[in-house]
């Protein structure tokens, strides 16, 4: 099974750019820092050499993030 998104790059790139920009102003009420990683994931769908660094970053964050009981 192919693990890529079933959305064309013409739809994915603007969404990714908006999410990254929205993530950089995450201190605002509606926008949040959650948007930045999501935008980077969408960018990595089209740029394969970004996948390993993002995977390492998310694995590191997963190790450092405190688990909720």
N, CA and C atoms as a LAMMPS dump frame, in Angstrom:
ITEM: TIMESTEP
0
ITEM: NUMBER OF ATOMS
207
ITEM: BOX BOUNDS ff ff ff
-5.0000000000000000e+02 5.0000000000000000e+02
-5.0000000000000000e+02 5.0000000000000000e+02
-5.0000000000000000e+02 5.0000000000000000e+02
ITEM: ATOMS id mol type element x y z
1 1 1 N 0.833 -1.172 0
2 1 2 C 0 0 0
3 1 3 C 0.88 1.239 0
4 2 1 N 0.563 2.179 -0.847
5 2 2 C 1.323 3.414 -0.949
6 2 3 C 0.968 4.324 0.229
7 3 1 N 1.997 4.878 0.903
8 3 2 C 1.756 5.682 2.093
9 3 3 C 1.671 7.177 1.807
10 4 1 N 1.629 7.566 0.553
11 4 2 C 1.529 8.979 0.242
12 4 3 C 0.082 9.439 0.328
13 5 1 N -0.091 10.731 0.492
14 5 2 C -1.439 11.291 0.553
15 5 3 C -2.075 11.259 -0.832
16 6 1 N -3.374 11.125 -0.873
17 6 2 C -4.1 11.067 -2.142
18 6 3 C -4.568 12.461 -2.55
19 7 1 N -3.756 13.438 -2.322
20 7 2 C -4.071 14.823 -2.666
21 7 3 C -2.969 15.321 -3.589
22 8 1 N -3.336 16.122 -4.568
23 8 2 C -2.338 16.611 -5.512
24 8 3 C -1.428 17.641 -4.83
25 9 1 N -0.202 17.771 -5.325
26 9 2 C 0.708 18.772 -4.756
27 9 3 C 0.159 20.196 -4.863
28 10 1 N -0.688 20.441 -5.833
29 10 2 C -1.274 21.778 -5.987
30 10 3 C -2.19 22.112 -4.814
31 11 1 N -2.714 21.114 -4.154
32 11 2 C -3.535 21.333 -2.971
33 11 3 C -2.709 21.227 -1.691
34 12 1 N -1.698 20.354 -1.719
35 12 2 C -0.901 20.1 -0.527
36 12 3 C 0.047 21.251 -0.203
37 13 1 N 0.703 21.839 -1.193
38 13 2 C 1.687 22.897 -0.944
39 13 3 C 1.08 24.16 -0.335
40 14 1 N -0.033 24.692 -0.87
41 14 2 C -0.611 25.868 -0.196
42 14 3 C -1.054 25.57 1.232
43 15 1 N -1.621 24.377 1.456
44 15 2 C -2.036 24.015 2.807
45 15 3 C -0.829 23.921 3.73
46 16 1 N 0.261 23.332 3.232
47 16 2 C 1.472 23.209 4.042
48 16 3 C 2.047 24.585 4.367
49 17 1 N 2.083 25.472 3.377
50 17 2 C 2.62 26.818 3.614
51 17 3 C 1.776 27.579 4.628
52 18 1 N 0.457 27.467 4.516
53 18 2 C -0.416 28.142 5.478
54 18 3 C -0.234 27.575 6.886
55 19 1 N -0.073 26.269 6.991
56 19 2 C 0.132 25.667 8.301
57 19 3 C 1.47 26.082 8.917
58 20 1 N 2.521 26.139 8.106
59 20 2 C 3.827 26.552 8.628
60 20 3 C 3.784 28.007 9.076
61 21 1 N 3.198 28.872 8.264
62 21 2 C 3.095 30.282 8.641
63 21 3 C 2.212 30.431 9.881
64 22 1 N 1.098 29.722 9.92
65 22 2 C 0.23 29.769 11.089
66 22 3 C 0.908 29.23 12.334
67 23 1 N 1.787 28.257 12.165
68 23 2 C 2.511 27.7 13.305
69 23 3 C 3.552 28.646 13.862
70 24 1 N 4.07 29.53 13.021
71 24 2 C 5.07 30.478 13.514
72 24 3 C 4.438 31.592 14.34
73 25 1 N 3.14 31.805 14.189
74 25 2 C 2.438 32.792 15.019
75 25 3 C 1.504 32.053 15.978
76 26 1 N 2.006 30.988 16.547
77 26 2 C 1.208 30.123 17.395
78 26 3 C 0.77 30.739 18.704
79 27 1 N 1.321 31.873 19.052
80 27 2 C 0.919 32.523 20.299
81 27 3 C -0.445 33.196 20.169
82 28 1 N -0.951 33.33 18.959
83 28 2 C -2.268 33.922 18.761
84 28 3 C -3.359 32.922 19.172
85 29 1 N -4.56 33.416 19.513
86 29 2 C -5.588 32.538 20.092
87 29 3 C -6.011 31.348 19.237
88 30 1 N -6.333 31.537 17.975
89 30 2 C -6.861 30.428 17.168
90 30 3 C -5.738 29.606 16.552
91 31 1 N -4.678 30.279 16.149
92 31 2 C -3.545 29.572 15.562
93 31 3 C -2.752 28.912 16.678
94 32 1 N -2.009 27.907 16.352
95 32 2 C -1.259 27.218 17.395
96 32 3 C 0.037 26.638 16.871
97 33 1 N 0.897 26.292 17.803
98 33 2 C 2.18 25.704 17.425
99 33 3 C 1.995 24.304 16.85
100 34 1 N 0.816 23.701 16.998
101 34 2 C 0.536 22.388 16.435
102 34 3 C 0.541 22.432 14.91
103 35 1 N 0.383 23.628 14.339
104 35 2 C 0.296 23.757 12.885
105 35 3 C 1.655 23.565 12.21
106 36 1 N 2.726 23.936 12.899
107 36 2 C 4.071 23.857 12.304
108 36 3 C 4.476 22.426 11.956
109 37 1 N 4.409 21.458 12.884
110 37 2 C 4.782 20.092 12.497
111 37 3 C 3.877 19.503 11.417
112 38 1 N 2.6 19.845 11.47
113 38 2 C 1.684 19.33 10.449
114 38 3 C 2.052 19.868 9.068
115 39 1 N 2.403 21.154 8.99
116 39 2 C 2.845 21.727 7.721
117 39 3 C 4.13 21.094 7.226
118 40 1 N 5.058 20.816 8.146
119 40 2 C 6.317 20.175 7.745
120 40 3 C 6.086 18.754 7.242
121 41 1 N 5.136 18.064 7.836
122 41 2 C 4.807 16.71 7.358
123 41 3 C 4.271 16.772 5.934
124 42 1 N 3.417 17.745 5.659
125 42 2 C 2.88 17.882 4.295
126 42 3 C 3.975 18.238 3.294
127 43 1 N 4.926 19.078 3.695
128 43 2 C 6.043 19.415 2.803
129 43 3 C 6.888 18.172 2.549
130 44 1 N 7.111 17.374 3.586
131 44 2 C 7.949 16.174 3.446
132 44 3 C 7.327 15.128 2.533
133 45 1 N 6.022 15.209 2.291
134 45 2 C 5.394 14.285 1.345
135 45 3 C 5.974 14.462 -0.061
136 46 1 N 6.366 15.683 -0.408
137 46 2 C 6.873 15.958 -1.751
138 46 3 C 8.39 16.059 -1.811
139 47 1 N 9.046 16.207 -0.681
140 47 2 C 10.507 16.333 -0.654
141 47 3 C 11.047 15.174 0.191
142 48 1 N 11.408 14.076 -0.471
143 48 2 C 11.778 12.856 0.263
144 48 3 C 12.963 13.012 1.208
145 49 1 N 13.93 13.885 0.915
146 49 2 C 15.096 13.98 1.793
147 49 3 C 14.763 14.66 3.119
148 50 1 N 13.567 15.225 3.261
149 50 2 C 13.152 15.797 4.54
150 50 3 C 12.522 14.764 5.471
151 51 1 N 12.174 13.607 4.94
152 51 2 C 11.498 12.603 5.763
153 51 3 C 12.36 12.074 6.902
154 52 1 N 13.622 11.671 6.667
155 52 2 C 14.428 11.163 7.791
156 52 3 C 14.677 12.202 8.892
157 53 1 N 15.025 13.454 8.563
158 53 2 C 15.21 14.409 9.666
159 53 3 C 13.926 14.668 10.448
160 54 1 N 12.793 14.722 9.75
161 54 2 C 11.532 14.927 10.452
162 54 3 C 11.192 13.718 11.321
163 55 1 N 11.469 12.523 10.833
164 55 2 C 11.212 11.321 11.63
165 55 3 C 12.07 11.324 12.887
166 56 1 N 13.347 11.724 12.758
167 56 2 C 14.218 11.806 13.934
168 56 3 C 13.718 12.866 14.911
169 57 1 N 13.273 14.025 14.379
170 57 2 C 12.784 15.095 15.233
171 57 3 C 11.539 14.646 16.001
172 58 1 N 10.602 13.984 15.312
173 58 2 C 9.382 13.539 15.979
174 58 3 C 9.67 12.418 16.972
175 59 1 N 10.634 11.549 16.667
176 59 2 C 11.016 10.497 17.621
177 59 3 C 11.632 11.126 18.866
178 60 1 N 12.467 12.146 18.693
179 60 2 C 13.064 12.841 19.83
180 60 3 C 11.987 13.52 20.667
181 61 1 N 11.032 14.201 19.997
182 61 2 C 9.947 14.851 20.721
183 61 3 C 9.104 13.838 21.476
184 62 1 N 8.885 12.682 20.875
185 62 2 C 8.097 11.639 21.531
186 62 3 C 8.795 11.138 22.79
187 63 1 N 10.115 11.029 22.739
188 63 2 C 10.865 10.601 23.919
189 63 3 C 10.852 11.662 25.006
190 64 1 N 10.932 12.929 24.626
191 64 2 C 11.029 14.022 25.596
192 64 3 C 9.68 14.469 26.145
193 65 1 N 8.609 14.252 25.399
194 65 2 C 7.28 14.713 25.824
195 65 3 C 6.812 13.867 27.006
196 66 1 N 6.373 14.489 28.067
197 66 2 C 5.917 13.688 29.223
198 66 3 C 4.627 12.937 28.902
199 67 1 N 4.595 11.682 29.28
200 67 2 C 3.41 10.858 29.032
201 67 3 C 2.343 11.183 30.063
202 68 1 N 1.104 11.267 29.596
203 68 2 C -0.013 11.51 30.517
204 68 3 C -0.496 10.178 31.066
205 69 1 N -0.762 10.165 32.345
206 69 2 C -1.221 8.926 32.993
207 69 3 C -2.724 8.878 33.04
